[in-house]
Amino acid sequence: MWRLCYTLAIRIAAPFILARLWWRGRREPLYRRRIAERFGYYRDGMPRRLGAAPHDRPVIWIHAVSVGEARASAALVRSLAAAHADHEIVLTCMTAAGRETLKELHGESVQIAWLPYDYPGAVRRFLERFRPRLGVLVETEIWPNLLAACSSYGVPVLLANARMSEKSALGYRRWNALVRPAIESLAAVSAQSEDDAERLRALGARRVEIAGNLKFDSAPNEGERAEGAAWRARLARPVLLLASTREGEEKMLLEAMPAWDEKVLVLVVPRHPRRFEEVSLLVAKDGFPVSRRSREPMPAAQDRVHLGDTMGEMDFYYAAADVAVIGGAFVPRGGQNLIEACAAGVPVVLGPSMFNFAEATRLALEAGAAVQVADAAGAIREALRLLLNAEERKTMGVAGRQLCDAHRGATQKHLRLCEKVLKAKSMAATRD
């Protein structure tokens, strides 16, 4: 009954969903491409029908909704591809930036597609087309109709790198009658921490293991790192990075900057590419001399702000920074990934809202790799203080690298759980 009401609601919302897709496509044209895939029609426009010849090779399907999940899952994707060379890897996502990231990370070695919206017919067409032996949903992707269809078609699904904040758990509990059957249908869950595991068990997850955070296993692009370090050396100015900022944060952080001493360069990298132009106009409107990486790779001496308006270059930006303030934490969005900064050896300044990265935040604070402040003004004060203290920056940077080294290994734990799920499916098929 609840799933029927949910399906009716998203059907009613369909025109608005399509309108939003078209609207976002103004700045990110990829949203306007292959729209049929959003409804379960792939390549030739028709799904593979039940009883038709199977896919050329067995399929393992991994869903990474956007950029963060795409990067987090990269090592697992490569490990699964190596362990199952006779399988085809199908990667799905929901955002244009996520699709571009998957292409950048994996090229032609995988098949990349949009995951269809959670309409019963669309998800059935998806499953009939690809017939995956295993599905892997990265982080918190609970789609009731998709998981019900996977259960019906005998596709075991692993929830990987799973996190569940108290806030998210409360929201799911409010929709318990809809969400619990979906979570109970999962073949396995690999949680980031014990707290995440306990919340997921309380919501109905049955087979939960703690595998750590895949983001600690992300391999940096050494070429980008070298380029970023060389860029910083040529610049010969302290660089304060505002990383993965969200709506409203750039203004409050820049307004907290004191009178310019003509030395510090503020490097702003918005979280979403669709906001590049918006942030450029905002900075210029506030009277800050600004340049853009896509147009002026090296800032001029008079530039106070440099806009990082390129995709897939976070390793470059972290290597170019002396201190990083992590976005998403000064508005109630739960923060953004701080592990990349720690791995690069950059001192990290965090705002109050880090519930999406609660465990990584706790570990970084305990290790001395990060500091947390109450607001944007406090973040700028702390960042500027660190810019004046090279020894403390070095100590924090070393702590960040050591933290990441100590917590690697989540990929192998995830891989072992995937193998268990595949083995259980094979045994069940043999019994049948």
LINRA-V842488 format. One record per backbone hydrogen bond with DSSP energy under -0.5 kcal/mol. CO is the residue of the C=O (numbers start at 0). NH is the residue of the N-H. E is the energy in kcal/mol with one decimal. If there is no record, write none. Layout:
CO,NH,E  CO,NH,E
//
This chain:
0,4,-2.2  1,5,-2.4  2,6,-2.5  3,7,-2.3  4,8,-2.3  5,9,-2.2  6,10,-1.9  7,11,-2.2  8,12,-1.5  10,13,-1.2  12,15,-0.6  12,16,-2.2  13,17,-2.5  14,18,-2.1  15,19,-2.2  16,20,-2.1  17,21,-2.4  18,22,-2.3  19,23,-2.7  20,24,-1.5  22,25,-1.5  23,26,-0.9  23,27,-2.1  27,30,-2.3  28,31,-2.1  29,32,-1.5  33,36,-1.3  33,37,-0.5  34,37,-1.3  35,38,-1.8  35,40,-2.0  36,39,-1.8  37,116,-3.0  39,41,-0.6  41,43,-1.4  41,45,-0.6  48,51,-2.2  57,87,-3.5  58,132,-3.3  58,133,-0.8  59,89,-2.5  60,135,-2.2  61,63,-0.6  61,91,-2.3  62,137,-2.4  64,93,-2.4  64,94,-1.5  65,69,-2.3  66,70,-2.5  67,71,-2.4  68,72,-2.2  69,73,-0.5  70,73,-0.8  72,76,-2.8  73,77,-2.3  74,78,-2.2  75,79,-2.8  76,80,-2.3  77,81,-2.2  78,82,-2.5  79,83,-1.7  81,84,-0.6  83,86,-2.2  87,59,-2.5  87,89,-0.6  88,90,-0.5  88,110,-2.6  89,61,-2.5  90,112,-2.3  91,63,-2.7  92,114,-2.3  94,98,-2.2  95,99,-2.4  96,100,-2.1  97,101,-2.4  98,102,-2.1  99,103,-2.3  100,104,-2.6  101,105,-2.5  102,106,-2.3  105,108,-2.0  106,109,-0.6  110,90,-3.3  112,92,-1.2  116,118,-2.3  118,122,-2.5  119,123,-1.9  120,124,-2.3  121,125,-2.0  122,126,-2.2  123,127,-2.7  124,128,-2.0  125,129,-2.3  126,130,-2.5  130,58,-0.6  132,155,-0.6  133,60,-2.7  134,157,-3.0  135,62,-3.3  135,137,-0.6  136,138,-0.5  136,159,-2.8  138,140,-1.3  139,141,-0.6  140,142,-0.7  141,143,-0.6  142,146,-2.7  143,147,-2.1  144,148,-2.3  145,149,-2.4  146,150,-2.1  147,151,-2.1  148,152,-2.5  149,153,-0.5  149,154,-3.1  150,153,-0.8  153,155,-0.7  155,134,-2.5  156,186,-1.9  156,187,-1.2  157,136,-2.7  157,159,-0.8  158,189,-2.8  159,138,-3.7  161,191,-2.6  164,168,-2.7  165,169,-2.2  166,170,-1.8  167,171,-2.5  168,172,-2.4  169,173,-1.4  170,174,-0.7  171,174,-1.0  172,175,-1.4  174,177,-1.2  174,178,-2.7  175,179,-2.7  177,181,-0.6  178,182,-2.4  179,183,-3.0  180,184,-1.2  182,185,-1.3  187,158,-2.3  188,190,-0.7  188,208,-2.9  189,161,-2.5  190,210,-2.4  190,211,-1.2  192,196,-2.3  193,197,-2.6  194,198,-2.0  195,199,-2.2  196,200,-2.6  197,201,-2.1  198,202,-1.1  199,204,-2.5  200,203,-1.5  205,207,-0.8  206,188,-2.5  208,190,-3.1  208,210,-0.7  211,213,-0.6  212,215,-1.7  213,216,-1.8  214,217,-1.1  217,219,-0.5  219,221,-1.0  220,224,-2.3  221,225,-2.4  222,226,-2.1  223,227,-2.8  224,228,-2.4  225,229,-2.1  226,230,-2.3  227,231,-2.3  228,232,-2.0  229,233,-2.3  230,234,-2.0  231,235,-1.8  237,239,-0.5  237,264,-2.8  238,240,-0.6  238,321,-2.5  238,322,-1.3  239,266,-2.7  240,242,-0.8  240,324,-3.3  241,268,-2.7  242,326,-3.4  244,270,-2.8  245,248,-2.1  245,249,-0.7  247,251,-1.4  248,252,-2.6  249,253,-2.7  250,254,-2.4  251,255,-0.8  253,256,-1.2  263,265,-0.5  264,239,-2.6  264,266,-0.7  265,267,-0.7  265,305,-2.7  266,241,-3.0  266,268,-0.5  267,269,-0.5  267,307,-3.4  268,243,-1.3  268,244,-1.2  271,274,-1.9  272,275,-1.8  274,278,-2.7  275,279,-2.2  276,280,-2.4  277,281,-2.1  278,282,-2.6  279,283,-2.2  280,284,-2.5  281,285,-1.7  282,287,-1.8  283,286,-1.5  288,303,-2.0  288,304,-2.6  290,306,-3.3  291,294,-1.5  291,295,-3.8  296,298,-0.5  299,302,-1.5  303,265,-2.6  304,290,-1.8  305,267,-2.1  305,307,-0.6  306,292,-2.7  306,308,-1.5  312,316,-2.3  313,317,-2.7  314,318,-1.9  315,319,-1.4  316,320,-0.5  317,320,-0.9  321,346,-0.7  322,240,-2.8  323,325,-0.6  323,348,-2.6  324,242,-2.5  326,335,-0.9  327,332,-0.8  327,334,-2.9  328,352,-2.4  330,332,-2.9  330,333,-0.5  333,355,-1.4  333,356,-0.5  337,341,-2.0  338,342,-2.8  339,343,-1.4  340,345,-2.4  341,344,-1.5  346,323,-2.6  347,370,-2.1  348,325,-2.2  349,372,-2.8  351,353,-1.1  353,356,-1.6  354,357,-0.9  356,360,-2.7  357,361,-2.4  358,362,-2.5  359,363,-2.4  360,364,-2.6  361,365,-2.4  362,366,-2.0  363,367,-0.8  363,368,-2.2  363,369,-1.1  364,367,-0.6  368,347,-1.6  370,349,-2.9  374,378,-1.8  375,379,-2.3  376,380,-2.2  377,381,-2.4  378,382,-2.6  379,383,-2.6  380,384,-1.9  381,385,-2.3  382,386,-1.9  383,387,-0.9  384,387,-0.8  385,388,-1.6  387,389,-0.5  388,392,-2.0  389,393,-2.3  390,394,-2.2  391,395,-2.5  392,396,-2.5  393,397,-2.4  394,398,-2.0  395,399,-2.1  396,400,-2.0  397,401,-2.5  398,402,-2.2  399,403,-2.1  400,404,-2.5  401,405,-2.2  402,406,-1.0  403,406,-0.5  404,407,-0.9  408,412,-1.4  409,413,-2.5  410,414,-2.7  411,415,-2.3  412,416,-1.7  413,417,-2.5  414,418,-2.3  415,419,-2.0  416,420,-2.2  417,421,-2.5  418,422,-2.6  419,423,-2.5  420,424,-2.1  421,425,-2.3  422,426,-2.5  423,427,-2.2  424,428,-2.3  425,429,-2.2  426,430,-2.2  427,431,-2.0
//
